Amino acid sequence: MKQFLVIVLIGIAIVMSGCSEDNSQKTDKEISAGLVVTESGLGDDSFSDSAFQGLEQARDELGVTFDYREPFEGDFVAQMEELITQDHDVIMGLSYNAQAAMEQLAEEYPEQQFVLIDAVSDKDNVTSITFKEDEGSYLIGLIAGMRTKSNVVGFIGGERIEVVKKFERGFKEGVQAVNKDAEVLVEYAETFDDDALGAKLTREMVNKDADYVFHAAGFTGVGTLKEAEKQGIYAFGVDSDQYFVAEDAVVTSMMKNVNIALYDIMKRLVNDEQLTGEHIELGIEENGVGLAPIRLIELTQSQQQRIDQEVNQ
């Protein structure tokens, strides 16, 4: 009888131990993300790198894991679906170029959660995040308008899409708000991937007396920044702090905090908050856009107050 009781008790202990292990695994489930960057890939010192940095921070601080793909051939569906098969909690795609692929796969995998950056989807399992680029580029325009000596400044866009047009509008409005006499030159490269073309467009603007140039052109804009340095004029970076691309030219950069947005998504998942397919729009107030440190020039007290007024209103 005693032997029977011992066997029963051991069996109960094993069952309880197994239950305890299952609960622990469920509680400590590792949260993971799959990221598809832009066709330019990593190393753009801009949009893709900022997104990658946000997931790196989430990995280091929140303990999440992530994998990524670079769709150099524009094969967004194949790259995204490969990540889906890895059973990530969320699949993230950057820019409007990822939208069609993501929406197709959102229908094929209705239980998979997606996050789309810089475009808006109406799919229930796609959370869309956009930014108020015009608010951030308005600040850049203020600086250019206040500090230009030639009264000629330039804007170079990548593809002629709505999100880039928002950069252009905000920049022009900022310049005009403080300098009615300034001329704003505008050129579109029609690509985000050609740094040589970015350099060429910048030279053409310098030949028209531009002394400050702002780009929203991805890797094309890297050419703009380096050419501005070569030509001895000032420039503004975009998306991330691009000072180190051209340290003798980049005054500041319009920060588009994709890194913060993706970090916050991962934090929500770690805290067991569900994504709801909502549209999140981030501006200055939400820390979605802003300015990198101002270098190379020194603003007067009144000029700094003008910028602070916009940031703190």
N, C-alpha and C positions, 0 to 999 in steps of 0.2 A: 504493500500500500504506500509506504513511504517512497519507494522507488518510483511509483506511478506519479505521485505528487511532484517529485523533483523534475520528472520529465515534462509534466504539464507546465510547471513554473518556468522552466527553461524555454519552452515553446512560446509562452506568453511574452517573455522578455525579448525573444527574437522578433516576434510580431511587432511589439511596441517599439523596438529599436528601428525596425524597418519603417514604421509609420513616421517616427521622428526624423529619419533621414530624408524621407520624401518631402515632408513639410519644410525642412531646411533648404532643400534644393529649390523648392518653389519660391520660398521667401528670398533666397539669395540669387535669383536668376540674373544673369549678366545681361545688361541692356546693350544692344549693338545697333549700329547704323551703317547703311551703304550709301556712299556719296558718288554721284556722277558729276564731274566738274565740266567746265566748258570745253569746246573743241580746241581751244588754245592750250589746254592742259595746265598742269602745275608749272610754276616758274614764271607766271605772268606778273608777279609783284603786285597783284591787284585782286580781282574778283575770286578766282579759283583758290589762290593762296590764302585769302582771308577766310574762306569757308573751311579749308583744311585746318587752319590754325584754330578755328573754333572747336572743331572735333578733337584736335590734339589737346586743347585745354580741358575739354570734357573728359577725355581719357585720363589725363593726369590728376584732375581734381575730383571727378565723380566716379572713376573706375569703369567707365564704359569702354567698349571696343568699337572699332570701325574698319571698314575696308573702302576702297575707292576705285574708280575707273576713269580713264581719260579717253573720251570718244573722238580721237583724232580724225577718224574717217566719217564722223557724223552718224555713227551706228549706235544711236542712243537706245533703241529698243533692245538690241543684243547685249549691250553693256549693262543696262538696267536690269534686264531679266536674269543675267548671270548673278547679280547681287541678290535678287529676289530668291533665287534657289539656295542662297546661303542662310535663309531664315532670319534676316535682320528684323528688328522691331520697326524700323522706319527706313524708307528709301528716299534720298534727297537728290533733287536735280536743280541745276543752276541755269537760269535764263530762260527766255521764251523758247529757245531752240529745243529745250527738253520737254516742253509742254505736250506736244502731240504724242510722243512716246509714252510719257507718264500717264496721260489720260487713256491711251489704249490699254496699257498694262493695269491701270486702276480698275478697268472693267473686267479684265481677265483674272485678276487676283483681288476680288472684293474684300477679302479679309486683311490684305496688306495695307499698312498705313504709308502715305507718301507726304513729302513736303516739297513744294515748288517755290523756288525763289525767283522773284522779278516777273512773275506772271500770275494770273488769277484763273483758277479752275473751278468749275461748278460741280465736280465729282465729290461725292460724300466722303470718300476716304483720301482726299487730297487737301492738305492744309496749305494755303497760299500765303506767302510773305512778300510784301512789297515795301518800298521805301519812298519817303518824300524827298526825292533827289533835289527837287527845286529848292527846298529849304536849305539844304547844305550848300548847293552851288550858288545860292544867293549870297552866302557869306563870302565865298571866293570872289564873287563879283564885286562886293563891297571893297575888298582889299585891292583888287585890280583897278577899280575906278578911282580909289583914293590915292594910289601910289603911282599910276602911270605918268610918265613924263612926256611921252609922245602923244598922249590921248588916242592911242591905237592899241587895242588888245585883241586877242584872238581866242576862238573856241574851235577845237577839232574833235568831231564826233566819230564814232566807229560806224556801225550800220545805222541807217536812218529809221530808227524805230522809236516808239513812243517813250520808252524809258530814257533814251538818250536825248530826245527832244526836251524832256523835263529838265535834264542837266542844262541844256542850252538856254531854255527860258529863264530858269532861275539865275544863271550867270548874267545874262543880258539885263534882267531886272535889277540885279544888285549893282551892276556898273552904272546904269542909268539913274539909280536912286541917289548916287553921290556925285555923279559927274555927267551932266547933260551934254557936255561937249565931246565925250569920248565916242569913238567909233568901235564897234565890235565886229571883227571879221569872223566869218563862219565857214568852215569847210567840213565835209563828211568824206571819210576814206572809203565808206561802204564795206569795210571789213574790220574785224578786231584782231587780225592776225598778221599784219604787215608793218613791221617796225621801220622798214626802209621808206615806205610811203608816208608814215607818220613824220619821219625826218624831212622828207621832201616838202610836205605841206607846211611844216614849220619854217623852213627856209623861205618859202614863198611869202609867209606872213611877215617874217623879219624884213624882207625886201620891201614890204609895204609899211614899215616902221613900227610894227607891233613890238612892244617891250615886255609884255606879259602874255603868256599863253596857257590856257586851261584845256585839258583833254578829258574826254570820256570815251576812250577808244581801246581799252584792254591792252593787248601786247602792241598794237599799233601805236598807242600812246607812249610806250617805252621809248620808241624812236623819237617821239616829240620831245620828251624830257632830255634825252641825251643830246639832241640837236640844239635845244635851247641852251644847254650848258656850253656847247661848242660855239654857239653864236654870241654868247655873252649876254643873254637876256634872262628874265625870270620866268618860272613856270610853276604850275600847280599840278599835283598828283591827284589820283582818284582812287576810291574804294579802300585802299590801305595807305599807310604812311610810306610814300615813295621817295622820301628824302634821300635814301641811300642809293637810288638809281642814278641820281645826278646831284651830288651834294653842293655844287656851286650854282645850281639853278632853282631847285625846288624850295619855294618859300614855305609852303604848307600843302596839305592834301585834304580833299574833301573825303572824310571818312564815311564810308558806307558800311556799317557794322554788321556785315554778314556773319562774322565770327561770333558776335554776341547773340545774334538771332538763333544760330544753330546750337550754340551752347545752351541757350534757354530752352530750346526744344528738348535737348537731351536731359536737362535738369527736370523738366516736367515728367518725362518718361521714368526717370529714376525715382521720382516721388510718386509714381503710380498714378499720374494724371493722364487722362485719355486725350488724344488728339481728336478734334471734332469736325475737321474739314472746314474750318473757319477761314476767313481772310483777315490777316493781321497786317496793319499798315503802320510803319515805324518812321517817325520824324525826329526832330530835335528833342521834343519833350520826352519821347520814349527811348532816347539814347540810340536811335537808329541811324542818325546822321550827325555829323559835326566836323570839327577841324582838328587836324594833327597840330603839334606844336609849330608856332611860327618861327622861322629861322631866317637868316641872311639879311632881313630888313628889320627895322625897329619902328613900330607904330607909335604915333604920338598918343598922348593921353586921350584926346578927343576921338581919335580914330579907334582906339581900343574900346572906348566907351560905346561907340556906335555898334561895334560887333557884339559886345556884351549885351547891349540892349536887345538885339535880335535873339540871342541865345537864351536870355533869361525872361523874355516876355511871356 
